[in-house]
């Protein structure tokens, strides 16, 4: 992802929207899935974007 991001920058809003729309039926530990997503956002876009993404995804999959 990092290599791809270096050639074609990802948009935080698009990544969050895709996460919310595509990850609705995942199997596994939802807390860890969300934390992994937020870690990816941090690595690609920085801490400011993580704060925004964390707030937007806070209610994702009601088990969090």
PDB file of N, CA, C, O and CB in Angstrom:
ATOM      1  N   UNK A   1       0.825  -1.182   0.000  1.00  0.00           N
ATOM      2  CA  UNK A   1       0.000   0.000   0.000  1.00  0.00           C
ATOM      3  C   UNK A   1       0.873   1.250   0.000  1.00  0.00           C
ATOM      4  O   UNK A   1       0.576   2.229  -0.685  1.00  0.00           O
ATOM      5  CB  UNK A   1      -0.941  -0.004   1.203  1.00  0.00           C
ATOM      6  N   UNK A   2       1.946   1.205   0.772  1.00  0.00           N
ATOM      7  CA  UNK A   2       2.803   2.385   0.866  1.00  0.00           C
ATOM      8  C   UNK A   2       3.449   2.701  -0.474  1.00  0.00           C
ATOM      9  O   UNK A   2       3.545   3.867  -0.856  1.00  0.00           O
ATOM     10  CB  UNK A   2       3.879   2.180   1.930  1.00  0.00           C
ATOM     11  N   UNK A   3       3.898   1.660  -1.198  1.00  0.00           N
ATOM     12  CA  UNK A   3       4.499   1.876  -2.517  1.00  0.00           C
ATOM     13  C   UNK A   3       3.477   2.453  -3.489  1.00  0.00           C
ATOM     14  O   UNK A   3       3.783   3.373  -4.247  1.00  0.00           O
ATOM     15  CB  UNK A   3       5.072   0.561  -3.072  1.00  0.00           C
ATOM     16  N   UNK A   4       2.275   1.914  -3.464  1.00  0.00           N
ATOM     17  CA  UNK A   4       1.221   2.424  -4.334  1.00  0.00           C
ATOM     18  C   UNK A   4       0.878   3.863  -3.976  1.00  0.00           C
ATOM     19  O   UNK A   4       0.668   4.690  -4.863  1.00  0.00           O
ATOM     20  CB  UNK A   4      -0.028   1.541  -4.241  1.00  0.00           C
ATOM     21  N   UNK A   5       0.819   4.165  -2.687  1.00  0.00           N
ATOM     22  CA  UNK A   5       0.510   5.515  -2.228  1.00  0.00           C
ATOM     23  C   UNK A   5       1.579   6.502  -2.684  1.00  0.00           C
ATOM     24  O   UNK A   5       1.272   7.661  -2.961  1.00  0.00           O
ATOM     25  CB  UNK A   5       0.380   5.544  -0.704  1.00  0.00           C
ATOM     26  N   UNK A   6       2.820   6.057  -2.763  1.00  0.00           N
ATOM     27  CA  UNK A   6       3.897   6.961  -3.177  1.00  0.00           C
ATOM     28  C   UNK A   6       3.784   7.369  -4.643  1.00  0.00           C
ATOM     29  O   UNK A   6       4.311   8.411  -5.032  1.00  0.00           O
ATOM     30  CB  UNK A   6       5.242   6.306  -2.936  1.00  0.00           C
ATOM     31  N   UNK A   7       3.114   6.576  -5.449  1.00  0.00           N
ATOM     32  CA  UNK A   7       2.944   6.922  -6.863  1.00  0.00           C
ATOM     33  C   UNK A   7       1.576   7.513  -7.166  1.00  0.00           C
ATOM     34  O   UNK A   7       1.418   8.267  -8.127  1.00  0.00           O
ATOM     35  CB  UNK A   7       3.161   5.701  -7.719  1.00  0.00           C
ATOM     36  N   UNK A   8       0.592   7.173  -6.351  1.00  0.00           N
ATOM     37  CA  UNK A   8      -0.770   7.681  -6.546  1.00  0.00           C
ATOM     38  C   UNK A   8      -1.386   7.902  -5.159  1.00  0.00           C
ATOM     39  O   UNK A   8      -1.873   6.961  -4.533  1.00  0.00           O
ATOM     40  CB  UNK A   8      -1.646   6.680  -7.414  1.00  0.00           C
ATOM     41  N   UNK A   9      -1.360   9.128  -4.698  1.00  0.00           N
ATOM     42  CA  UNK A   9      -1.785   9.436  -3.326  1.00  0.00           C
ATOM     43  C   UNK A   9      -3.237   9.036  -3.074  1.00  0.00           C
ATOM     44  O   UNK A   9      -4.129   9.313  -3.876  1.00  0.00           O
ATOM     45  CB  UNK A   9      -1.606  10.927  -3.042  1.00  0.00           C
ATOM     46  N   UNK A  10      -3.444   8.380  -1.941  1.00  0.00           N
ATOM     47  CA  UNK A  10      -4.785   8.001  -1.518  1.00  0.00           C
ATOM     48  C   UNK A  10      -5.454   9.167  -0.815  1.00  0.00           C
ATOM     49  O   UNK A  10      -4.792   9.984  -0.176  1.00  0.00           O
ATOM     50  CB  UNK A  10      -4.743   6.770  -0.598  1.00  0.00           C
ATOM     51  N   UNK A  11      -6.745   9.235  -0.936  1.00  0.00           N
ATOM     52  CA  UNK A  11      -7.548  10.250  -0.268  1.00  0.00           C
ATOM     53  C   UNK A  11      -8.167   9.633   0.982  1.00  0.00           C
ATOM     54  O   UNK A  11      -8.789   8.573   0.906  1.00  0.00           O
ATOM     55  CB  UNK A  11      -8.650  10.816  -1.220  1.00  0.00           C
ATOM     56  N   UNK A  12      -8.004  10.283   2.125  1.00  0.00           N
ATOM     57  CA  UNK A  12      -8.507   9.748   3.390  1.00  0.00           C
ATOM     58  C   UNK A  12     -10.010   9.532   3.337  1.00  0.00           C
ATOM     59  O   UNK A  12     -10.496   8.497   3.792  1.00  0.00           O
ATOM     60  CB  UNK A  12      -8.155  10.683   4.542  1.00  0.00           C
ATOM     61  N   UNK A  13     -10.751  10.479   2.796  1.00  0.00           N
ATOM     62  CA  UNK A  13     -12.207  10.337   2.733  1.00  0.00           C
ATOM     63  C   UNK A  13     -12.622   9.117   1.917  1.00  0.00           C
ATOM     64  O   UNK A  13     -13.572   8.419   2.271  1.00  0.00           O
ATOM     65  CB  UNK A  13     -12.832  11.594   2.139  1.00  0.00           C
ATOM     66  N   UNK A  14     -11.915   8.868   0.838  1.00  0.00           N
ATOM     67  CA  UNK A  14     -12.219   7.701   0.000  1.00  0.00           C
ATOM     68  C   UNK A  14     -11.892   6.409   0.739  1.00  0.00           C
ATOM     69  O   UNK A  14     -12.676   5.461   0.701  1.00  0.00           O
ATOM     70  CB  UNK A  14     -11.436   7.765  -1.325  1.00  0.00           C
ATOM     71  N   UNK A  15     -10.740   6.360   1.411  1.00  0.00           N
ATOM     72  CA  UNK A  15     -10.375   5.155   2.160  1.00  0.00           C
ATOM     73  C   UNK A  15     -11.397   4.864   3.256  1.00  0.00           C
ATOM     74  O   UNK A  15     -11.799   3.714   3.434  1.00  0.00           O
ATOM     75  CB  UNK A  15      -8.972   5.307   2.773  1.00  0.00           C
ATOM     76  N   UNK A  16     -11.816   5.881   3.985  1.00  0.00           N
ATOM     77  CA  UNK A  16     -12.793   5.690   5.057  1.00  0.00           C
ATOM     78  C   UNK A  16     -14.136   5.252   4.482  1.00  0.00           C
ATOM     79  O   UNK A  16     -14.772   4.344   5.017  1.00  0.00           O
ATOM     80  CB  UNK A  16     -12.959   6.984   5.878  1.00  0.00           C
ATOM     81  N   UNK A  17     -14.567   5.884   3.410  1.00  0.00           N
ATOM     82  CA  UNK A  17     -15.846   5.518   2.786  1.00  0.00           C
ATOM     83  C   UNK A  17     -15.827   4.063   2.322  1.00  0.00           C
ATOM     84  O   UNK A  17     -16.803   3.336   2.509  1.00  0.00           O
ATOM     85  CB  UNK A  17     -16.153   6.449   1.594  1.00  0.00           C
ATOM     86  N   UNK A  18     -14.720   3.640   1.719  1.00  0.00           N
ATOM     87  CA  UNK A  18     -14.599   2.245   1.271  1.00  0.00           C
ATOM     88  C   UNK A  18     -14.588   1.293   2.455  1.00  0.00           C
ATOM     89  O   UNK A  18     -15.216   0.234   2.403  1.00  0.00           O
ATOM     90  CB  UNK A  18     -13.324   2.054   0.435  1.00  0.00           C
ATOM     91  N   UNK A  19     -13.886   1.654   3.516  1.00  0.00           N
ATOM     92  CA  UNK A  19     -13.857   0.821   4.713  1.00  0.00           C
ATOM     93  C   UNK A  19     -15.276   0.629   5.250  1.00  0.00           C
ATOM     94  O   UNK A  19     -15.689  -0.492   5.544  1.00  0.00           O
ATOM     95  CB  UNK A  19     -12.946   1.451   5.795  1.00  0.00           C
ATOM     96  N   UNK A  20     -16.007   1.714   5.372  1.00  0.00           N
ATOM     97  CA  UNK A  20     -17.361   1.643   5.926  1.00  0.00           C
ATOM     98  C   UNK A  20     -18.321   0.865   5.032  1.00  0.00           C
ATOM     99  O   UNK A  20     -19.205   0.165   5.528  1.00  0.00           O
ATOM    100  CB  UNK A  20     -17.900   3.037   6.151  1.00  0.00           C
ATOM    101  N   UNK A  21     -18.152   0.985   3.726  1.00  0.00           N
ATOM    102  CA  UNK A  21     -19.094   0.320   2.818  1.00  0.00           C
ATOM    103  C   UNK A  21     -18.709  -1.122   2.491  1.00  0.00           C
ATOM    104  O   UNK A  21     -19.582  -1.953   2.239  1.00  0.00           O
ATOM    105  CB  UNK A  21     -19.200   1.105   1.538  1.00  0.00           C
ATOM    106  N   UNK A  22     -17.425  -1.421   2.494  1.00  0.00           N
ATOM    107  CA  UNK A  22     -16.978  -2.752   2.085  1.00  0.00           C
ATOM    108  C   UNK A  22     -16.740  -3.717   3.243  1.00  0.00           C
ATOM    109  O   UNK A  22     -16.710  -4.930   3.035  1.00  0.00           O
ATOM    110  CB  UNK A  22     -15.725  -2.628   1.293  1.00  0.00           C
ATOM    111  N   UNK A  23     -16.574  -3.208   4.435  1.00  0.00           N
ATOM    112  CA  UNK A  23     -16.216  -4.059   5.568  1.00  0.00           C
ATOM    113  C   UNK A  23     -17.416  -4.353   6.461  1.00  0.00           C
ATOM    114  O   UNK A  23     -17.270  -4.511   7.673  1.00  0.00           O
ATOM    115  CB  UNK A  23     -15.115  -3.405   6.386  1.00  0.00           C
ATOM    116  N   UNK A  24     -18.593  -4.424   5.867  1.00  0.00           N
ATOM    117  CA  UNK A  24     -19.804  -4.599   6.668  1.00  0.00           C
ATOM    118  C   UNK A  24     -20.059  -6.045   7.082  1.00  0.00           C
ATOM    119  O   UNK A  24     -20.816  -6.287   8.022  1.00  0.00           O
ATOM    120  CB  UNK A  24     -20.988  -4.089   5.906  1.00  0.00           C
ATOM    121  N   UNK A  25     -19.449  -7.000   6.407  1.00  0.00           N
ATOM    122  CA  UNK A  25     -19.710  -8.406   6.730  1.00  0.00           C
ATOM    123  C   UNK A  25     -18.424  -9.176   7.017  1.00  0.00           C
ATOM    124  O   UNK A  25     -18.327 -10.366   6.715  1.00  0.00           O
ATOM    125  CB  UNK A  25     -20.464  -9.074   5.587  1.00  0.00           C
ATOM    126  N   UNK A  26     -17.451  -8.505   7.593  1.00  0.00           N
ATOM    127  CA  UNK A  26     -16.189  -9.186   7.875  1.00  0.00           C
ATOM    128  C   UNK A  26     -16.345 -10.133   9.057  1.00  0.00           C
ATOM    129  O   UNK A  26     -17.173  -9.930   9.945  1.00  0.00           O
ATOM    130  CB  UNK A  26     -15.075  -8.167   8.155  1.00  0.00           C
ATOM    131  N   UNK A  27     -15.531 -11.159   9.035  1.00  0.00           N
ATOM    132  CA  UNK A  27     -15.499 -12.126  10.124  1.00  0.00           C
ATOM    133  C   UNK A  27     -14.174 -11.932  10.845  1.00  0.00           C
ATOM    134  O   UNK A  27     -13.125 -11.805  10.212  1.00  0.00           O
ATOM    135  CB  UNK A  27     -15.669 -13.607   9.604  1.00  0.00           C
ATOM    136  N   UNK A  28     -14.227 -11.911  12.140  1.00  0.00           N
ATOM    137  CA  UNK A  28     -13.006 -11.740  12.917  1.00  0.00           C
ATOM    138  C   UNK A  28     -13.214 -10.708  14.004  1.00  0.00           C
ATOM    139  O   UNK A  28     -14.333 -10.267  14.267  1.00  0.00           O
ATOM    140  CB  UNK A  28     -11.841 -11.335  12.017  1.00  0.00           C
ATOM    141  N   UNK A  29     -12.132 -10.339  14.617  1.00  0.00           N
ATOM    142  CA  UNK A  29     -12.150  -9.385  15.706  1.00  0.00           C
ATOM    143  C   UNK A  29     -12.304  -7.974  15.123  1.00  0.00           C
ATOM    144  O   UNK A  29     -11.352  -7.416  14.578  1.00  0.00           O
ATOM    145  CB  UNK A  29     -10.858  -9.503  16.571  1.00  0.00           C
ATOM    146  N   UNK A  30     -13.484  -7.417  15.242  1.00  0.00           N
ATOM    147  CA  UNK A  30     -13.780  -6.121  14.639  1.00  0.00           C
ATOM    148  C   UNK A  30     -12.899  -5.011  15.214  1.00  0.00           C
ATOM    149  O   UNK A  30     -12.526  -4.081  14.498  1.00  0.00           O
ATOM    150  CB  UNK A  30     -15.247  -5.774  14.843  1.00  0.00           C
ATOM    151  N   UNK A  31     -12.577  -5.103  16.465  1.00  0.00           N
ATOM    152  CA  UNK A  31     -11.699  -4.104  17.088  1.00  0.00           C
ATOM    153  C   UNK A  31     -10.322  -4.111  16.421  1.00  0.00           C
ATOM    154  O   UNK A  31      -9.765  -3.055  16.120  1.00  0.00           O
ATOM    155  CB  UNK A  31     -11.559  -4.373  18.608  1.00  0.00           C
ATOM    156  N   UNK A  32      -9.781  -5.303  16.194  1.00  0.00           N
ATOM    157  CA  UNK A  32      -8.461  -5.417  15.570  1.00  0.00           C
ATOM    158  C   UNK A  32      -8.500  -4.993  14.103  1.00  0.00           C
ATOM    159  O   UNK A  32      -7.545  -4.398  13.603  1.00  0.00           O
ATOM    160  CB  UNK A  32      -7.942  -6.852  15.684  1.00  0.00           C
ATOM    161  N   UNK A  33      -9.590  -5.295  13.420  1.00  0.00           N
ATOM    162  CA  UNK A  33      -9.727  -4.888  12.020  1.00  0.00           C
ATOM    163  C   UNK A  33      -9.727  -3.365  11.930  1.00  0.00           C
ATOM    164  O   UNK A  33      -9.043  -2.785  11.086  1.00  0.00           O
ATOM    165  CB  UNK A  33     -11.027  -5.473  11.394  1.00  0.00           C
ATOM    166  N   UNK A  34     -10.492  -2.725  12.802  1.00  0.00           N
ATOM    167  CA  UNK A  34     -10.549  -1.258  12.804  1.00  0.00           C
ATOM    168  C   UNK A  34      -9.188  -0.671  13.181  1.00  0.00           C
ATOM    169  O   UNK A  34      -8.738   0.290  12.557  1.00  0.00           O
ATOM    170  CB  UNK A  34     -11.639  -0.757  13.785  1.00  0.00           C
ATOM    171  N   UNK A  35      -8.533  -1.233  14.187  1.00  0.00           N
ATOM    172  CA  UNK A  35      -7.220  -0.723  14.585  1.00  0.00           C
ATOM    173  C   UNK A  35      -6.191  -0.891  13.468  1.00  0.00           C
ATOM    174  O   UNK A  35      -5.348  -0.016  13.271  1.00  0.00           O
ATOM    175  CB  UNK A  35      -6.737  -1.436  15.849  1.00  0.00           C
ATOM    176  N   UNK A  36      -6.248  -1.988  12.747  1.00  0.00           N
ATOM    177  CA  UNK A  36      -5.341  -2.200  11.612  1.00  0.00           C
ATOM    178  C   UNK A  36      -5.593  -1.157  10.527  1.00  0.00           C
ATOM    179  O   UNK A  36      -4.654  -0.629   9.932  1.00  0.00           O
ATOM    180  CB  UNK A  36      -5.513  -3.625  11.034  1.00  0.00           C
ATOM    181  N   UNK A  37      -6.856  -0.870  10.280  1.00  0.00           N
ATOM    182  CA  UNK A  37      -7.208   0.154   9.300  1.00  0.00           C
ATOM    183  C   UNK A  37      -6.652   1.513   9.730  1.00  0.00           C
ATOM    184  O   UNK A  37      -6.066   2.232   8.920  1.00  0.00           O
ATOM    185  CB  UNK A  37      -8.740   0.230   9.122  1.00  0.00           C
ATOM    186  N   UNK A  38      -6.835   1.861  11.002  1.00  0.00           N
ATOM    187  CA  UNK A  38      -6.347   3.147  11.494  1.00  0.00           C
ATOM    188  C   UNK A  38      -4.818   3.221  11.453  1.00  0.00           C
ATOM    189  O   UNK A  38      -4.258   4.285  11.191  1.00  0.00           O
ATOM    190  CB  UNK A  38      -6.844   3.386  12.921  1.00  0.00           C
ATOM    191  N   UNK A  39      -4.148   2.109  11.707  1.00  0.00           N
ATOM    192  CA  UNK A  39      -2.686   2.074  11.602  1.00  0.00           C
ATOM    193  C   UNK A  39      -2.245   2.319  10.157  1.00  0.00           C
ATOM    194  O   UNK A  39      -1.269   3.029   9.916  1.00  0.00           O
ATOM    195  CB  UNK A  39      -2.139   0.718  12.105  1.00  0.00           C
ATOM    196  N   UNK A  40      -2.962   1.734   9.204  1.00  0.00           N
ATOM    197  CA  UNK A  40      -2.647   1.969   7.794  1.00  0.00           C
ATOM    198  C   UNK A  40      -2.817   3.451   7.454  1.00  0.00           C
ATOM    199  O   UNK A  40      -1.982   4.034   6.763  1.00  0.00           O
ATOM    200  CB  UNK A  40      -3.546   1.099   6.881  1.00  0.00           C
ATOM    201  N   UNK A  41      -3.901   4.054   7.943  1.00  0.00           N
ATOM    202  CA  UNK A  41      -4.131   5.483   7.702  1.00  0.00           C
ATOM    203  C   UNK A  41      -2.960   6.292   8.276  1.00  0.00           C
ATOM    204  O   UNK A  41      -2.466   7.216   7.630  1.00  0.00           O
ATOM    205  CB  UNK A  41      -5.486   5.945   8.338  1.00  0.00           C
ATOM    206  N   UNK A  42      -2.527   5.946   9.474  1.00  0.00           N
ATOM    207  CA  UNK A  42      -1.408   6.673  10.093  1.00  0.00           C
ATOM    208  C   UNK A  42      -0.143   6.566   9.253  1.00  0.00           C
ATOM    209  O   UNK A  42       0.543   7.561   9.017  1.00  0.00           O
ATOM    210  CB  UNK A  42      -1.139   6.140  11.504  1.00  0.00           C
ATOM    211  N   UNK A  43       0.161   5.353   8.806  1.00  0.00           N
ATOM    212  CA  UNK A  43       1.384   5.150   8.021  1.00  0.00           C
ATOM    213  C   UNK A  43       1.334   5.883   6.688  1.00  0.00           C
ATOM    214  O   UNK A  43       2.353   6.395   6.223  1.00  0.00           O
ATOM    215  CB  UNK A  43       1.611   3.665   7.779  1.00  0.00           C
ATOM    216  N   UNK A  44       0.161   5.937   6.071  1.00  0.00           N
ATOM    217  CA  UNK A  44       0.042   6.571   4.758  1.00  0.00           C
ATOM    218  C   UNK A  44      -0.168   8.074   4.836  1.00  0.00           C
ATOM    219  O   UNK A  44       0.400   8.824   4.041  1.00  0.00           O
ATOM    220  CB  UNK A  44      -1.089   5.952   3.997  1.00  0.00           C
ATOM    221  N   UNK A  45      -0.984   8.521   5.790  1.00  0.00           N
ATOM    222  CA  UNK A  45      -1.447   9.908   5.759  1.00  0.00           C
ATOM    223  C   UNK A  45      -1.112  10.731   6.999  1.00  0.00           C
ATOM    224  O   UNK A  45      -1.282  11.950   6.987  1.00  0.00           O
ATOM    225  CB  UNK A  45      -2.908   9.923   5.564  1.00  0.00           C
ATOM    226  N   UNK A  46      -0.644  10.096   8.058  1.00  0.00           N
ATOM    227  CA  UNK A  46      -0.254  10.844   9.243  1.00  0.00           C
ATOM    228  C   UNK A  46      -1.309  10.853  10.336  1.00  0.00           C
ATOM    229  O   UNK A  46      -2.448  10.429  10.139  1.00  0.00           O
ATOM    230  CB  UNK A  46       0.069  12.240   8.863  1.00  0.00           C
ATOM    231  N   UNK A  47      -0.896  11.346  11.489  1.00  0.00           N
ATOM    232  CA  UNK A  47      -1.719  11.293  12.694  1.00  0.00           C
ATOM    233  C   UNK A  47      -2.982  12.146  12.602  1.00  0.00           C
ATOM    234  O   UNK A  47      -4.022  11.758  13.134  1.00  0.00           O
ATOM    235  CB  UNK A  47      -0.907  11.733  13.877  1.00  0.00           C
ATOM    236  N   UNK A  48      -2.914  13.281  11.947  1.00  0.00           N
ATOM    237  CA  UNK A  48      -4.105  14.136  11.818  1.00  0.00           C
ATOM    238  C   UNK A  48      -5.224  13.392  11.101  1.00  0.00           C
ATOM    239  O   UNK A  48      -6.387  13.501  11.487  1.00  0.00           O
ATOM    240  CB  UNK A  48      -3.763  15.438  11.058  1.00  0.00           C
ATOM    241  N   UNK A  49      -4.885  12.644  10.071  1.00  0.00           N
ATOM    242  CA  UNK A  49      -5.883  11.862   9.346  1.00  0.00           C
ATOM    243  C   UNK A  49      -6.428  10.723  10.198  1.00  0.00           C
ATOM    244  O   UNK A  49      -7.601  10.369  10.088  1.00  0.00           O
ATOM    245  CB  UNK A  49      -5.287  11.308   8.059  1.00  0.00           C
ATOM    246  N   UNK A  50      -5.578  10.148  11.050  1.00  0.00           N
ATOM    247  CA  UNK A  50      -6.027   9.079  11.942  1.00  0.00           C
ATOM    248  C   UNK A  50      -7.096   9.603  12.884  1.00  0.00           C
ATOM    249  O   UNK A  50      -8.107   8.938  13.111  1.00  0.00           O
ATOM    250  CB  UNK A  50      -4.844   8.497  12.743  1.00  0.00           C
ATOM    251  N   UNK A  51      -6.882  10.790  13.434  1.00  0.00           N
ATOM    252  CA  UNK A  51      -7.864  11.374  14.346  1.00  0.00           C
ATOM    253  C   UNK A  51      -9.226  11.513  13.663  1.00  0.00           C
ATOM    254  O   UNK A  51     -10.260  11.198  14.252  1.00  0.00           O
ATOM    255  CB  UNK A  51      -7.378  12.745  14.851  1.00  0.00           C
ATOM    256  N   UNK A  52      -9.216  11.982  12.431  1.00  0.00           N
ATOM    257  CA  UNK A  52     -10.471  12.127  11.677  1.00  0.00           C
ATOM    258  C   UNK A  52     -11.092  10.772  11.371  1.00  0.00           C
ATOM    259  O   UNK A  52     -12.293  10.580  11.557  1.00  0.00           O
ATOM    260  CB  UNK A  52     -10.227  12.893  10.371  1.00  0.00           C
ATOM    261  N   UNK A  53     -10.273   9.828  10.900  1.00  0.00           N
ATOM    262  CA  UNK A  53     -10.773   8.496  10.553  1.00  0.00           C
ATOM    263  C   UNK A  53     -11.296   7.765  11.785  1.00  0.00           C
ATOM    264  O   UNK A  53     -12.286   7.037  11.711  1.00  0.00           O
ATOM    265  CB  UNK A  53      -9.670   7.670   9.884  1.00  0.00           C
ATOM    266  N   UNK A  54     -10.626   7.963  12.914  1.00  0.00           N
ATOM    267  CA  UNK A  54     -11.065   7.316  14.148  1.00  0.00           C
ATOM    268  C   UNK A  54     -12.451   7.807  14.556  1.00  0.00           C
ATOM    269  O   UNK A  54     -13.304   7.018  14.964  1.00  0.00           O
ATOM    270  CB  UNK A  54     -10.058   7.575  15.277  1.00  0.00           C
ATOM    271  N   UNK A  55     -12.662   9.090  14.445  1.00  0.00           N
ATOM    272  CA  UNK A  55     -13.971   9.640  14.805  1.00  0.00           C
ATOM    273  C   UNK A  55     -15.069   9.132  13.861  1.00  0.00           C
ATOM    274  O   UNK A  55     -16.157   8.769  14.307  1.00  0.00           O
ATOM    275  CB  UNK A  55     -13.925  11.177  14.780  1.00  0.00           C
ATOM    276  N   UNK A  56     -14.782   9.111  12.577  1.00  0.00           N
ATOM    277  CA  UNK A  56     -15.775   8.676  11.592  1.00  0.00           C
ATOM    278  C   UNK A  56     -16.115   7.199  11.751  1.00  0.00           C
ATOM    279  O   UNK A  56     -17.273   6.811  11.604  1.00  0.00           O
ATOM    280  CB  UNK A  56     -15.267   8.941  10.178  1.00  0.00           C
ATOM    281  N   UNK A  57     -15.114   6.374  12.052  1.00  0.00           N
ATOM    282  CA  UNK A  57     -15.340   4.918  12.135  1.00  0.00           C
ATOM    283  C   UNK A  57     -15.686   4.446  13.538  1.00  0.00           C
ATOM    284  O   UNK A  57     -15.837   3.244  13.756  1.00  0.00           O
ATOM    285  CB  UNK A  57     -14.114   4.177  11.654  1.00  0.00           C
ATOM    286  N   UNK A  58     -15.814   5.344  14.483  1.00  0.00           N
ATOM    287  CA  UNK A  58     -16.038   4.979  15.883  1.00  0.00           C
ATOM    288  C   UNK A  58     -17.226   4.023  16.053  1.00  0.00           C
ATOM    289  O   UNK A  58     -17.140   3.079  16.839  1.00  0.00           O
ATOM    290  CB  UNK A  58     -16.267   6.235  16.714  1.00  0.00           C
ATOM    291  N   UNK A  59     -18.310   4.247  15.345  1.00  0.00           N
ATOM    292  CA  UNK A  59     -19.514   3.413  15.497  1.00  0.00           C
ATOM    293  C   UNK A  59     -19.581   2.256  14.500  1.00  0.00           C
ATOM    294  O   UNK A  59     -20.594   1.563  14.413  1.00  0.00           O
ATOM    295  CB  UNK A  59     -20.749   4.271  15.343  1.00  0.00           C
ATOM    296  N   UNK A  60     -18.500   2.052  13.753  1.00  0.00           N
ATOM    297  CA  UNK A  60     -18.493   0.963  12.771  1.00  0.00           C
ATOM    298  C   UNK A  60     -18.701  -0.365  13.482  1.00  0.00           C
ATOM    299  O   UNK A  60     -18.028  -0.672  14.466  1.00  0.00           O
ATOM    300  CB  UNK A  60     -17.166   0.945  11.967  1.00  0.00           C
ATOM    301  N   UNK A  61     -19.611  -1.117  12.985  1.00  0.00           N
ATOM    302  CA  UNK A  61     -19.878  -2.488  13.421  1.00  0.00           C
ATOM    303  C   UNK A  61     -20.131  -2.601  14.919  1.00  0.00           C
ATOM    304  O   UNK A  61     -19.456  -3.377  15.596  1.00  0.00           O
ATOM    305  CB  UNK A  61     -18.725  -3.374  13.044  1.00  0.00           C
ATOM    306  N   UNK A  62     -21.036  -1.888  15.421  1.00  0.00           N
ATOM    307  CA  UNK A  62     -21.497  -1.727  16.800  1.00  0.00           C
ATOM    308  C   UNK A  62     -20.802  -2.498  17.903  1.00  0.00           C
ATOM    309  O   UNK A  62     -21.094  -2.233  19.069  1.00  0.00           O
ATOM    310  CB  UNK A  62     -22.858  -2.073  16.844  1.00  0.00           C
ATOM    311  N   UNK A  63     -19.914  -3.423  17.628  1.00  0.00           N
ATOM    312  CA  UNK A  63     -19.209  -4.133  18.686  1.00  0.00           C
ATOM    313  C   UNK A  63     -18.019  -3.377  19.228  1.00  0.00           C
ATOM    314  O   UNK A  63     -17.321  -3.876  20.110  1.00  0.00           O
ATOM    315  CB  UNK A  63     -18.762  -5.455  18.192  1.00  0.00           C
ATOM    316  N   UNK A  64     -17.770  -2.165  18.710  1.00  0.00           N
ATOM    317  CA  UNK A  64     -16.560  -1.437  19.123  1.00  0.00           C
ATOM    318  C   UNK A  64     -16.862  -0.395  20.154  1.00  0.00           C
ATOM    319  O   UNK A  64     -15.957   0.305  20.608  1.00  0.00           O
ATOM    320  CB  UNK A  64     -15.897  -0.786  17.938  1.00  0.00           C
TER     321      UNK A  64
END
